[in-house]
Amino acid sequence: MIENLSRRDFFKASGALVLAVALPDAIAQGGASLEPNAFVRIAPDNTVTVIAKHLEMGQGTYTGLATLVAEELDADWAQMRVEGAPADAKRYHNLMWGEAQGTGGSSSLPNSYEQLRKAGATARAMLVAAAAERWNVPPAEITITKGLVEHRKKKRRAKFGELAAAAATQVVPVAVPIKDAGSFTYIGRAALPRIDARAKSNGTAIYTQDVKLLGMLTAVVLHPPRFGARLARFDAARAKEISGVVDVVPFETPATSGVAVLARDYWTAKKGRDALVAEWDETNALRLGSAEIMAEYKRLAVTPGTVAYRQGDVDSALRGAAKTLEVAYEFPYLAHAAMEPMNCAVALSAEGCEIWNGEQFQTVDQMMVAKLLGLQPEQVKLNMLYAGGSFGRRANPQSDYLLEAAAIAKAIGGRAPVKLVWGREDDMRAGYYRPMYYHELEAGLDAEGQPLAWRHTIVGQSILTGTAFEPMMVKDGIDATSVEGAANLPYAIPNRLVELHSPKLAVPVQWWRSVGSTHTAYATECFLDEIALATGKDPLALRRRLLAGQPRHLVAMELAARQAGWGKPLAKDRARGIAVHESFNTIVAQVVEVSRRKEAVHIERVVCAVDCGVAVNPNIVAMQMESGIGFGLSAALSGAITLKDGMIEQSNFHDYPVLRMPQMPRIEVHIVPSTDKPTGVGEPATPVIAPALANALLALDGKPLRTLPLSGAGITLV
């Protein structure tokens, strides 16, 4: 159903055509009932504004969503604008999440694909109806091309803006057709300029740091040095001696406690924070180091775990195997390390609370802030700005940094707006992380070297336990995010067992770009190459046989291998490695070619093939594959958050290095042609690069790499 909202004062732009779309229940995951969602505004100035329910954090979402509307509207790309939607789950919920608004799981384009196309098609139909009425012609004789409405026989023309007011009075069509793929002008075809490119280039894009409110104070926080500690007492005398410090207040939230120093600017507040003296109650604080945690994980791995997947009789198959192989892989905690650290501006008033930030998790954040402040969720207004990266961090299930900002504003009685600013050290040490994991795998091979049994044990903290998502996504003790990529292994192995241990620790964890696949892809794809090496098989040929029933995997893998020249001879000290993995319904295959240069390794090139359904914006798909590869390489080569006596050892990019521009390899991206609905592209490239690189190094040196990051094995990149 589509409803005309112009008379409901949702937008009060005079003469604008504003539409909302309600989709059939079947489109919403879980069959939840859908309420109207406003998405399109056509103004008298001829601009077409798409109201985006998803955060733009660099992944190209605003461009993708605008493309869907422009395609069906037959708009000119120069007309298109995008605004962030307000927090309102009834109108702006993510169709893949039920009645919850937010961005994540590479879902922005997949869940919006039909929704926004129908919004655009409906706006087009109403413009046509208005023109037909004005010109007294049949609607079927009217065409629209690049934003120009035209009746060629009568030589009548009008721009969208000229028809917007009349179109707003039209009866909204109950159902409108949308284009078939053969009629697309923009989707999958045009290399469109990014909607956000100009503003980000000329400095007019608004991020949280750009927010300036009357009388606003900047807050910098002293966090506990150990997770689980709480503030006992503090001395603010030295902090208050610093010129410009306005206030020093303690605060507490369900996620943490601390002391905030407030000033008119960041540097003054930081100096005040650094001068604070505080004592912490560490009764429940974590005091373990990374080595001790891993030792406990290894102990757990040899005990029975909770069964995540079982097929056949693994024990019997292993006993009868001609040969068995056993391996173990270790993965550290990882920081998200987005270029823009966590930040948030908050203003309290008698009416409620207003927040400005790169808002990723509207429904959760509204509820958590409202609960902290004793408000109703609708009294918490969220303004969604651009975000300088996230990789999952801004979608925090505990709303940790938003609660900090709200608690600080409350602590000063709401007398001034507060902008919370985390420095890089805060961002690195205050949580949250991709969990540490330990994997043990055992395979039983037949006389021909083919796997007939596969046992996989995973040990690591649950991301979802203790969050609002636990009832939905933790079933029978299994956190789905811990075993994705392992429990749904695509390879045809008749006997498989996957077990999980989810120890509870005080280290705060959450999803990280591509979530469980960040470790399961490495373990499964590297083990497969170790099997190939042990049996003298070609890694591609082994996968080809095991993927006989997985056509999408096969097509992507064959495309990457073909484009990489798999099987062609290489010069001395060169080798190739391959990996293929599915995450967020997208298949990515990568081939890495490496060379040995003295004591270091050089990545000659990465060939990436992706099956993501219809590529709405092929250039953005390529960008996201490149981005994911760079992000994954950073973690694979040197990413590690380590603990000593319960305290995080890393603090900034000098000891948590990320890939530098000269290290970025040459990347070729090949998109599998498809007319299927789009699947996610923001995350699926990330988990594939590490095993593809490790497998190339295995082919080069014959040495398996079972612990990440690779720098621990002396691997350096030039």
C-alpha positions as CSV (number, residue, x, y, z in Angstrom):
1,M,0.0,0.0,0.0
2,I,1.2,3.5,-0.7
3,E,-0.1,6.6,1.1
4,N,0.1,10.3,0.3
5,L,1.5,12.0,3.4
6,S,1.4,15.5,2.1
7,R,-1.7,16.5,4.2
8,R,-0.4,14.8,7.3
9,D,2.3,17.5,7.9
10,F,5.1,15.0,8.0
11,F,7.0,17.5,5.8
12,K,5.7,21.0,5.7
13,A,7.4,22.1,2.5
14,S,4.8,24.0,0.5
15,G,3.8,22.3,-2.7
16,A,6.0,19.2,-2.2
17,L,5.0,15.7,-3.2
18,V,5.7,13.4,-0.3
19,L,5.1,9.7,-0.4
20,A,5.2,6.8,2.0
21,V,5.3,3.1,1.2
22,A,3.9,0.2,3.1
23,L,4.9,-3.2,1.7
24,P,3.0,-6.5,2.0
25,D,3.6,-8.4,5.2
26,A,5.3,-11.1,3.3
27,I,8.3,-8.9,2.5
28,A,9.0,-8.2,6.1
29,Q,11.2,-10.9,7.7
30,G,9.1,-12.9,10.1
31,G,5.8,-11.7,8.6
32,A,5.7,-8.7,10.8
33,S,3.0,-6.0,10.0
34,L,4.5,-2.9,8.3
35,E,3.5,0.7,9.0
36,P,4.0,3.5,6.4
37,N,7.5,4.8,5.8
38,A,8.2,8.1,4.2
39,F,10.9,8.1,1.6
40,V,10.4,10.5,-1.3
41,R,10.0,14.3,-1.4
42,I,9.8,16.2,-4.7
43,A,10.0,19.9,-4.1
44,P,9.0,22.9,-6.3
45,D,12.7,23.6,-6.8
46,N,12.8,20.3,-8.8
47,T,15.0,18.4,-6.3
48,V,14.1,14.9,-5.4
49,T,15.0,14.0,-1.9
50,V,15.3,10.5,-0.7
51,I,14.8,10.0,3.0
52,A,17.4,7.4,3.9
53,K,16.7,5.1,6.8
54,H,20.2,3.8,6.7
55,L,23.5,5.4,7.9
56,E,26.0,6.6,5.4
57,M,29.4,5.7,7.0
58,G,31.5,5.5,3.8
59,Q,30.0,2.4,2.3
60,G,27.9,4.2,-0.4
61,T,24.5,3.6,1.1
62,Y,23.1,7.1,0.2
63,T,24.1,6.7,-3.4
64,G,22.6,3.2,-3.6
65,L,19.3,4.2,-2.1
66,A,19.0,7.3,-4.3
67,T,19.7,5.0,-7.3
68,L,16.7,2.9,-6.6
69,V,14.4,5.8,-6.5
70,A,15.9,7.6,-9.5
71,E,15.6,4.4,-11.5
72,E,11.9,4.1,-11.1
73,L,11.2,7.8,-11.1
74,D,13.3,8.3,-14.3
75,A,14.8,11.3,-12.6
76,D,17.9,13.1,-13.7
77,W,20.8,12.1,-11.4
78,A,21.6,15.8,-10.8
79,Q,18.2,16.2,-9.1
80,M,18.9,13.6,-6.5
81,R,19.4,14.5,-2.8
82,V,19.5,12.4,0.3
83,E,18.6,13.2,3.9
84,G,18.9,11.0,7.0
85,A,15.6,9.7,8.3
86,P,14.5,10.4,11.9
87,A,14.3,7.6,14.4
88,D,10.9,6.0,13.9
89,A,10.8,2.2,13.7
90,K,7.2,2.2,12.6
91,R,8.1,4.0,9.4
92,Y,11.8,3.3,8.9
93,H,12.4,-0.2,10.2
94,N,14.9,-2.5,8.5
95,L,12.7,-5.0,6.7
96,M,15.2,-7.7,7.5
97,W,15.1,-7.0,11.2
98,G,11.4,-6.8,12.0
99,E,10.2,-3.6,13.7
100,A,13.7,-2.2,14.5
101,Q,15.5,0.6,12.7
102,G,19.2,0.4,12.1
103,T,22.0,-0.3,9.7
104,G,24.1,-3.4,9.7
105,G,24.6,-6.9,8.4
106,S,25.2,-5.6,4.9
107,S,21.4,-5.1,4.7
108,S,20.9,-1.5,3.5
109,L,20.4,-2.2,-0.2
110,P,18.9,-5.7,0.1
111,N,16.1,-4.7,2.4
112,S,15.4,-1.5,0.5
113,Y,15.6,-2.8,-3.0
114,E,11.9,-3.2,-3.7
115,Q,10.7,-0.7,-1.1
116,L,12.4,2.3,-2.5
117,R,11.9,1.3,-6.1
118,K,8.1,1.2,-5.4
119,A,8.3,4.6,-3.8
120,G,10.0,6.0,-6.9
121,A,7.5,4.2,-9.2
122,T,4.6,5.6,-7.3
123,A,5.9,9.1,-7.4
124,R,6.4,8.7,-11.1
125,A,2.8,7.5,-11.6
126,M,1.4,10.5,-9.7
127,L,3.5,13.0,-11.7
128,V,2.2,11.3,-14.9
129,A,-1.4,11.5,-13.6
130,A,-0.9,15.2,-12.8
131,A,0.5,16.0,-16.2
132,A,-2.2,14.0,-18.0
133,E,-4.9,15.9,-16.1
134,R,-3.2,19.3,-16.8
135,W,-2.7,18.6,-20.5
136,N,-5.9,16.6,-21.0
137,V,-4.1,13.6,-22.5
138,P,-4.1,9.9,-21.7
139,P,-1.4,9.0,-19.1
140,A,-0.1,6.2,-21.4
141,E,1.0,8.9,-23.9
142,I,3.3,10.6,-21.4
143,T,7.0,9.8,-21.1
144,I,9.6,10.8,-18.5
145,T,13.3,10.9,-19.4
146,K,15.9,12.3,-17.1
147,G,13.5,14.3,-15.0
148,L,11.5,15.8,-17.9
149,V,7.8,14.9,-18.2
150,E,6.7,15.1,-21.8
151,H,3.8,14.7,-24.2
152,R,5.5,14.6,-27.5
153,K,2.4,15.0,-29.8
154,K,1.3,18.2,-28.0
155,K,4.9,19.2,-27.4
156,R,4.2,19.8,-23.7
157,R,7.0,19.5,-21.2
158,A,7.3,20.0,-17.5
159,K,9.9,19.4,-14.8
160,F,9.0,17.5,-11.7
161,G,9.0,20.6,-9.5
162,E,6.4,22.2,-11.8
163,L,4.1,19.2,-11.3
164,A,4.8,18.5,-7.6
165,A,1.9,20.4,-6.1
166,A,-0.7,19.0,-8.5
167,A,0.7,15.5,-8.1
168,A,0.3,15.7,-4.4
169,T,-3.5,16.0,-4.9
170,Q,-3.7,12.8,-7.0
171,V,-5.2,9.6,-5.8
172,V,-2.4,7.3,-4.8
173,P,-2.3,4.2,-6.9
174,V,-2.9,1.0,-5.0
175,A,-0.2,-0.9,-6.9
176,V,2.4,0.2,-9.4
177,P,4.6,-1.8,-11.7
178,I,8.3,-1.6,-11.4
179,K,10.8,-2.1,-14.2
180,D,12.2,-5.4,-15.3
181,A,16.0,-5.6,-15.4
182,G,16.2,-5.1,-19.1
183,S,14.7,-1.6,-18.7
184,F,17.2,-0.3,-16.2
185,T,18.9,3.0,-16.9
186,Y,20.8,3.4,-13.7
187,I,20.8,0.1,-11.8
188,G,23.8,-2.0,-12.7
189,R,24.6,0.3,-15.7
190,A,25.7,3.8,-14.9
191,A,28.9,4.8,-13.1
192,L,27.0,7.5,-11.1
193,P,28.9,10.1,-9.0
194,R,28.5,9.4,-5.3
195,I,25.8,11.5,-3.6
196,D,28.2,12.3,-0.7
197,A,31.4,12.8,-2.7
198,R,31.2,16.6,-3.2
199,A,30.2,17.5,0.4
200,K,33.0,15.2,1.8
201,S,35.5,16.8,-0.6
202,N,34.7,20.4,0.1
203,G,34.2,20.1,3.8
204,T,30.4,20.8,3.9
205,A,29.5,17.2,5.0
206,I,28.3,17.3,8.6
207,Y,29.8,14.9,11.1
208,T,29.4,14.9,14.9
209,Q,32.5,16.9,15.3
210,D,30.9,19.7,13.2
211,V,28.0,20.1,15.5
212,K,28.0,23.4,17.4
213,L,25.1,24.1,19.8
214,L,24.6,27.3,21.8
215,G,26.5,27.0,25.1
216,M,27.7,23.5,24.3
217,L,30.4,21.9,26.5
218,T,32.9,19.3,25.3
219,A,33.3,16.2,27.6
220,V,36.3,14.0,27.8
221,V,36.1,10.9,30.0
222,L,38.4,9.0,32.4
223,H,37.4,5.3,32.0
224,P,38.3,2.5,34.3
225,P,41.7,0.9,33.5
226,R,40.3,-2.6,33.8
227,F,37.0,-3.9,32.5
228,G,34.5,-4.6,35.3
229,A,35.9,-1.9,37.6
230,R,33.7,0.9,38.9
231,L,34.5,4.3,40.1
232,A,35.2,4.4,43.9
233,R,36.3,8.0,44.4
234,F,38.1,10.8,42.6
235,D,39.9,14.1,43.2
236,A,39.1,16.9,40.7
237,A,41.3,19.6,42.3
238,R,44.1,19.5,39.8
239,A,41.7,19.2,36.9
240,K,39.8,22.3,38.0
241,E,43.0,24.3,38.2
242,I,43.4,24.1,34.5
243,S,42.1,27.3,32.9
244,G,38.9,26.7,30.8
245,V,37.7,23.6,32.7
246,V,34.0,24.2,33.5
247,D,33.0,21.2,35.5
248,V,34.0,17.7,36.6
249,V,31.3,15.1,37.2
250,P,31.1,11.4,37.9
251,F,28.6,9.3,36.0
252,E,27.5,5.7,35.8
253,T,25.7,3.7,33.1
254,P,24.7,0.1,32.8
255,A,27.8,-0.3,30.6
256,T,30.5,1.5,32.6
257,S,31.3,4.3,35.0
258,G,33.8,7.2,34.9
259,V,34.6,10.8,35.4
260,A,33.9,13.5,32.8
261,V,35.7,16.7,32.5
262,L,33.8,19.5,30.6
263,A,35.2,22.5,28.9
264,R,34.5,24.8,26.0
265,D,36.9,22.8,23.8
266,Y,38.4,19.4,23.4
267,W,42.0,20.1,24.3
268,T,41.2,21.9,27.5
269,A,38.8,19.0,28.5
270,K,41.5,16.5,27.7
271,K,44.1,18.2,29.8
272,G,41.7,18.3,32.6
273,R,40.9,14.6,32.2
274,D,44.6,13.8,32.2
275,A,45.0,15.7,35.5
276,L,42.3,13.7,37.3
277,V,43.1,11.4,40.2
278,A,40.8,8.5,40.6
279,E,40.5,5.3,42.6
280,W,38.6,2.3,41.2
281,D,36.7,-0.6,42.9
282,E,38.2,-3.6,41.1
283,T,36.4,-6.3,43.0
284,N,34.8,-7.6,39.8
285,A,37.5,-6.4,37.4
286,L,39.2,-8.6,34.9
287,R,42.9,-9.3,35.7
288,L,43.6,-12.0,33.1
289,G,46.1,-11.5,30.2
290,S,45.6,-12.7,26.6
291,A,48.0,-15.7,27.1
292,E,45.9,-16.8,30.2
293,I,42.6,-16.4,28.3
294,M,44.0,-18.5,25.3
295,A,45.2,-21.2,27.7
296,E,41.8,-21.5,29.1
297,Y,40.3,-21.6,25.6
298,K,42.6,-24.5,24.7
299,R,41.6,-26.4,27.9
300,L,37.9,-26.0,27.0
301,A,38.5,-27.1,23.4
302,V,39.3,-30.7,24.4
303,T,36.0,-31.0,26.4
304,P,32.6,-31.6,24.9
305,G,31.0,-28.5,23.6
306,T,27.5,-27.5,22.6
307,V,26.6,-29.0,19.2
308,A,26.0,-26.3,16.6
309,Y,25.8,-28.7,13.6
310,R,25.8,-32.4,13.2
311,Q,25.7,-34.5,10.1
312,G,26.5,-38.2,9.9
313,D,28.8,-40.0,12.4
314,V,32.0,-38.1,12.7
315,D,33.6,-40.4,15.3
316,S,33.0,-43.5,13.3
317,A,34.2,-41.9,10.1
318,L,37.4,-40.6,11.8
319,R,38.2,-44.1,13.1
320,G,37.8,-45.6,9.7
321,A,39.7,-42.9,7.8
322,A,42.8,-43.7,5.8
323,K,44.5,-40.6,7.2
324,T,43.6,-37.9,9.7
325,L,44.8,-34.4,10.1
326,E,44.5,-32.1,13.1
327,V,45.2,-28.4,13.3
328,A,44.4,-25.4,15.6
329,Y,44.1,-21.7,14.8
330,E,44.3,-18.7,17.2
331,F,42.7,-15.3,16.7
332,P,43.2,-12.2,18.9
333,Y,40.8,-9.5,20.0
334,L,40.4,-6.8,17.3
335,A,39.5,-3.2,17.5
336,H,37.2,-1.5,15.0
337,A,39.5,1.5,14.8
338,A,37.2,3.6,12.7
339,M,38.8,6.9,11.5
340,E,36.2,8.9,13.5
341,P,36.3,7.7,17.1
342,M,33.1,7.5,19.1
343,N,31.4,10.8,19.7
344,C,27.9,12.1,20.3
345,A,26.2,15.5,21.1
346,V,23.3,15.6,23.5
347,A,20.9,18.3,24.6
348,L,18.4,17.8,27.4
349,S,15.2,19.8,27.8
350,A,11.8,19.6,29.4
351,E,10.5,17.9,26.3
352,G,13.1,15.2,26.3
353,C,16.5,14.5,24.8
354,E,18.0,15.3,21.4
355,I,21.1,13.6,20.0
356,W,23.3,14.2,17.0
357,N,25.7,11.5,15.9
358,G,26.6,9.0,13.2
359,E,23.5,7.1,14.2
360,Q,23.6,3.4,13.3
361,F,21.2,1.7,15.8
362,Q,18.2,3.9,16.2
363,T,15.7,1.6,17.9
364,V,18.1,0.2,20.4
365,D,19.7,3.6,21.2
366,Q,16.3,5.3,21.6
367,M,15.2,2.6,24.1
368,M,18.5,2.6,26.1
369,V,18.8,6.4,26.4
370,A,15.1,6.7,27.3
371,K,15.5,4.1,30.0
372,L,18.6,5.9,31.5
373,L,16.9,9.3,31.5
374,G,13.4,8.1,32.6
375,L,11.8,9.1,29.3
376,Q,9.6,7.4,26.7
377,P,11.5,6.3,23.5
378,E,9.7,8.8,21.4
379,Q,11.0,11.6,23.6
380,V,14.6,10.8,22.4
381,K,15.1,12.5,19.0
382,L,18.1,11.1,17.0
383,N,19.6,13.2,14.2
384,M,21.5,10.9,11.9
385,L,24.7,12.5,10.5
386,Y,27.5,11.2,8.4
387,A,29.8,8.7,10.2
388,G,33.5,8.3,9.6
389,G,33.5,4.6,9.5
390,S,32.0,2.1,12.0
391,F,32.7,-1.5,11.0
392,G,30.0,-2.5,13.5
393,R,31.2,-0.3,16.4
394,R,28.5,2.3,16.3
395,A,25.8,-0.4,16.4
396,N,26.6,-1.1,20.0
397,P,24.0,-3.4,21.7
398,Q,24.6,-1.5,25.0
399,S,24.5,1.9,23.4
400,D,27.6,2.5,25.5
401,Y,28.9,5.9,24.3
402,L,25.4,7.4,23.8
403,L,24.6,6.5,27.4
404,E,27.9,8.1,28.5
405,A,26.9,11.4,26.7
406,A,23.4,11.3,28.1
407,A,24.6,10.4,31.7
408,I,27.1,13.3,31.6
409,A,24.4,15.8,30.4
410,K,22.1,14.5,33.2
411,A,25.0,14.9,35.7
412,I,25.2,18.6,35.0
413,G,21.5,19.0,35.3
414,G,21.0,19.5,31.5
415,R,22.1,23.1,31.8
416,A,24.1,22.9,28.6
417,P,24.4,20.7,25.6
418,V,27.2,18.2,25.8
419,K,29.4,16.8,23.1
420,L,31.2,13.6,24.2
421,V,34.5,13.2,22.3
422,W,36.6,10.0,22.6
423,G,40.3,10.3,21.5
424,R,42.0,7.5,19.7
425,E,43.3,6.1,23.0
426,D,39.7,6.1,24.5
427,D,38.5,4.4,21.3
428,M,41.2,1.7,21.5
429,R,41.0,1.0,25.3
430,A,37.4,1.5,26.4
431,G,36.0,-1.4,24.4
432,Y,34.3,-3.0,22.4
433,Y,36.1,-5.7,20.4
434,R,35.8,-8.6,18.0
435,P,36.2,-11.5,20.4
436,M,39.3,-13.7,20.7
437,Y,38.8,-17.2,19.3
438,Y,40.4,-20.6,19.3
439,H,39.6,-23.3,16.7
440,E,40.5,-26.9,16.6
441,L,39.8,-28.9,13.5
442,E,40.2,-32.6,12.6
443,A,39.6,-34.2,9.2
444,G,39.4,-37.8,8.2
445,L,40.4,-38.6,4.6
446,D,39.7,-41.6,2.4
447,A,42.2,-43.5,0.4
448,E,42.0,-40.9,-2.4
449,G,42.6,-38.0,0.0
450,Q,39.0,-36.8,0.0
451,P,37.6,-35.5,3.3
452,L,34.9,-37.8,4.6
453,A,34.9,-36.5,8.2
454,W,35.2,-33.0,9.6
455,R,35.2,-32.1,13.3
456,H,35.4,-28.3,14.2
457,T,35.5,-26.9,17.7
458,I,35.2,-23.2,18.3
459,V,35.9,-21.4,21.6
460,G,35.2,-17.7,22.1
461,Q,32.9,-15.2,23.8
462,S,29.3,-14.8,22.7
463,I,28.6,-11.4,21.2
464,L,24.8,-11.7,21.7
465,T,24.5,-13.1,25.2
466,G,23.3,-10.5,27.6
467,T,21.9,-8.3,24.8
468,A,18.4,-7.7,23.5
469,F,19.3,-10.0,20.6
470,E,19.9,-13.1,22.7
471,P,16.3,-14.4,22.6
472,M,16.2,-14.2,18.8
473,M,19.7,-15.2,17.9
474,V,21.0,-17.5,20.6
475,K,19.3,-20.9,20.2
476,D,20.0,-23.9,22.5
477,G,23.1,-22.2,23.7
478,I,24.5,-21.4,20.3
479,D,25.3,-17.9,19.3
480,A,24.7,-17.9,15.6
481,T,27.4,-15.3,15.0
482,S,30.0,-17.5,16.6
483,V,29.5,-20.4,14.2
484,E,28.4,-18.7,11.0
485,G,30.7,-19.8,8.2
486,A,31.4,-23.1,10.0
487,A,28.0,-24.5,10.8
488,N,26.9,-23.7,7.2
489,L,30.1,-24.9,5.5
490,P,29.3,-25.4,1.8
491,Y,31.7,-28.3,1.2
492,A,30.2,-31.7,0.6
493,I,31.7,-33.7,3.4
494,P,29.4,-36.5,4.5
495,N,30.2,-36.5,8.3
496,R,30.5,-33.1,10.0
497,L,30.4,-31.9,13.6
498,V,30.7,-28.3,14.8
499,E,30.8,-27.7,18.6
500,L,30.9,-24.4,20.4
501,H,32.2,-23.1,23.8
502,S,31.1,-19.6,24.8
503,P,33.1,-18.7,28.0
504,K,32.0,-15.5,29.8
505,L,34.6,-12.8,30.4
506,A,34.5,-9.1,31.4
507,V,36.1,-8.1,28.1
508,P,33.3,-6.2,26.2
509,V,32.7,-7.6,22.7
510,Q,30.5,-7.0,19.7
511,W,30.2,-7.5,16.0
512,W,33.1,-6.5,13.8
513,R,33.0,-6.2,10.0
514,S,31.7,-9.6,8.7
515,V,31.2,-10.9,12.3
516,G,31.7,-14.7,12.7
517,S,33.2,-15.1,9.2
518,T,36.2,-13.1,10.3
519,H,37.6,-16.2,12.0
520,T,35.6,-19.2,10.6
521,A,36.6,-18.4,7.0
522,Y,40.2,-18.4,7.9
523,A,40.0,-21.7,9.9
524,T,38.0,-23.6,7.2
525,E,39.8,-22.2,4.1
526,C,43.3,-22.6,5.5
527,F,42.6,-26.1,6.7
528,L,41.3,-27.0,3.3
529,D,44.6,-25.9,1.8
530,E,46.5,-27.9,4.4
531,I,44.5,-31.0,3.4
532,A,45.4,-30.2,-0.3
533,L,49.1,-30.0,0.6
534,A,49.1,-33.1,2.6
535,T,47.4,-35.1,-0.2
536,G,49.2,-33.5,-3.1
537,K,46.0,-32.0,-4.5
538,D,45.5,-28.7,-6.3
539,P,43.6,-26.4,-3.9
540,L,41.3,-25.3,-6.6
541,A,40.6,-28.8,-7.8
542,L,39.8,-30.0,-4.3
543,R,37.4,-27.1,-3.8
544,R,35.8,-27.7,-7.2
545,R,35.0,-31.3,-6.3
546,L,33.6,-30.4,-2.8
547,L,31.5,-27.6,-4.2
548,A,29.8,-29.6,-6.9
549,G,26.4,-28.8,-5.3
550,Q,27.0,-25.1,-4.8
551,P,26.7,-23.4,-8.1
552,R,27.1,-19.8,-6.8
553,H,30.3,-20.7,-5.0
554,L,31.6,-22.5,-8.0
555,V,30.9,-19.7,-10.5
556,A,32.5,-17.1,-8.3
557,M,35.5,-19.3,-7.6
558,E,36.0,-20.2,-11.2
559,L,35.8,-16.6,-12.2
560,A,38.4,-15.5,-9.7
561,A,40.7,-18.4,-10.7
562,R,40.4,-17.8,-14.4
563,Q,41.0,-14.0,-14.1
564,A,44.1,-14.7,-11.9
565,G,45.5,-17.2,-14.3
566,W,45.3,-20.1,-11.9
567,G,47.4,-23.0,-13.2
568,K,49.7,-20.9,-15.3
569,P,53.4,-21.2,-14.3
570,L,54.8,-18.5,-12.0
571,A,58.3,-17.1,-11.7
572,K,60.5,-18.3,-8.9
573,D,59.6,-17.1,-5.5
574,R,56.0,-16.4,-6.5
575,A,52.9,-18.3,-5.5
576,R,49.1,-18.0,-5.5
577,G,46.5,-18.8,-2.9
578,I,42.7,-19.1,-3.1
579,A,39.8,-18.8,-0.7
580,V,36.0,-18.6,-1.2
581,H,33.4,-17.8,1.4
582,E,29.8,-16.8,1.8
583,S,28.6,-14.1,4.2
584,F,25.4,-12.1,4.2
585,N,24.1,-14.1,1.2
586,T,27.1,-12.9,-0.9
587,I,29.7,-15.2,-2.3
588,V,33.3,-13.8,-2.6
589,A,36.3,-15.6,-4.0
590,Q,39.8,-14.2,-4.0
591,V,43.1,-15.2,-5.4
592,V,46.2,-13.6,-3.9
593,E,49.5,-13.7,-5.8
594,V,52.6,-13.1,-3.6
595,S,56.3,-12.8,-4.2
596,R,59.3,-13.1,-1.9
597,R,61.4,-10.0,-1.6
598,K,64.4,-10.6,0.6
599,E,63.0,-11.1,4.1
600,A,59.5,-9.6,3.3
601,V,56.5,-10.4,1.2
602,H,54.9,-8.4,-1.6
603,I,51.3,-8.9,-2.7
604,E,51.5,-8.6,-6.5
605,R,47.8,-8.5,-6.9
606,V,44.4,-9.7,-5.5
607,V,41.8,-10.9,-7.9
608,C,38.3,-10.8,-6.4
609,A,35.1,-12.2,-7.8
610,V,31.8,-11.4,-6.1
611,D,28.2,-12.7,-6.6
612,C,26.0,-10.1,-4.9
613,G,22.9,-10.5,-7.0
614,V,22.2,-7.4,-9.2
615,A,25.0,-4.9,-8.7
616,V,22.9,-1.7,-8.1
617,N,26.1,0.5,-8.3
618,P,28.9,-1.6,-9.8
619,N,31.5,1.0,-9.0
620,I,30.5,1.0,-5.3
621,V,30.5,-2.8,-5.3
622,A,34.1,-2.6,-6.5
623,M,34.9,0.1,-3.9
624,Q,33.5,-2.1,-1.1
625,M,35.4,-5.1,-2.2
626,E,38.6,-3.1,-2.2
627,S,37.7,-1.6,1.2
628,G,37.0,-5.0,2.7
629,I,40.2,-6.4,1.4
630,G,42.2,-3.5,2.8
631,F,40.4,-3.7,6.1
632,G,40.9,-7.5,6.3
633,L,44.6,-7.2,5.4
634,S,45.2,-4.8,8.2
635,A,43.8,-7.3,10.7
636,A,45.5,-10.3,9.1
637,L,49.0,-8.7,9.1
638,S,49.1,-6.8,12.3
639,G,45.7,-6.4,14.1
640,A,45.7,-7.5,17.7
641,I,44.3,-6.2,20.9
642,T,46.2,-7.8,23.8
643,L,45.6,-7.7,27.5
644,K,48.2,-7.8,30.3
645,D,46.9,-8.1,33.9
646,G,43.5,-7.1,32.6
647,M,44.5,-3.9,30.9
648,I,44.6,-3.3,27.1
649,E,48.2,-2.8,25.9
650,Q,47.4,-0.9,22.7
651,S,46.5,2.7,22.5
652,N,46.9,4.2,19.0
653,F,48.0,3.3,15.5
654,H,51.7,3.1,16.5
655,D,50.9,-0.2,18.3
656,Y,47.7,-1.1,16.5
657,P,48.9,-0.5,12.9
658,V,46.6,-0.4,9.9
659,L,47.5,-0.9,6.3
660,R,49.3,2.1,4.8
661,M,48.7,3.3,1.2
662,P,52.0,1.9,-0.2
663,Q,51.1,-1.5,1.2
664,M,47.7,-1.7,-0.5
665,P,47.9,-4.2,-3.3
666,R,46.6,-3.9,-6.8
667,I,43.1,-5.3,-6.8
668,E,40.9,-6.5,-9.6
669,V,37.2,-6.9,-9.0
670,H,35.0,-9.0,-11.2
671,I,31.2,-9.1,-10.6
672,V,29.3,-12.2,-11.4
673,P,26.4,-11.2,-13.7
674,S,23.1,-11.7,-12.0
675,T,19.5,-10.5,-12.1
676,D,18.7,-11.8,-8.6
677,K,17.9,-9.4,-5.8
678,P,21.0,-7.7,-4.4
679,T,22.8,-9.1,-1.4
680,G,25.2,-7.3,0.9
681,V,28.6,-5.9,-0.2
682,G,29.8,-3.9,2.8
683,E,31.4,-6.8,4.6
684,P,31.8,-10.0,2.6
685,A,35.2,-9.2,1.1
686,T,36.8,-8.8,4.5
687,P,37.0,-12.5,5.7
688,V,38.3,-13.9,2.5
689,I,41.6,-12.0,2.1
690,A,43.3,-13.4,5.1
691,P,43.0,-17.1,4.2
692,A,43.7,-16.4,0.5
693,L,46.9,-14.6,1.6
694,A,47.9,-17.4,4.1
695,N,47.2,-20.0,1.5
696,A,49.5,-18.2,-1.0
697,L,52.2,-18.1,1.7
698,L,51.7,-21.8,2.3
699,A,52.2,-22.5,-1.4
700,L,55.3,-20.2,-1.3
701,D,57.0,-21.6,1.7
702,G,55.2,-24.8,2.6
703,K,54.6,-23.5,6.2
704,P,51.0,-23.3,7.6
705,L,50.2,-20.0,9.4
706,R,47.8,-20.9,12.2
707,T,48.0,-17.8,14.4
708,L,46.8,-14.3,13.5
709,P,48.1,-11.7,13.1
710,L,50.8,-12.9,10.6
711,S,53.3,-10.4,12.0
712,G,53.7,-12.9,14.9
713,A,55.2,-15.3,12.4
714,G,57.6,-12.7,11.1
715,I,55.5,-11.9,8.0
716,T,56.0,-8.3,6.9
717,L,54.7,-6.6,3.8
718,V,56.5,-4.4,1.3
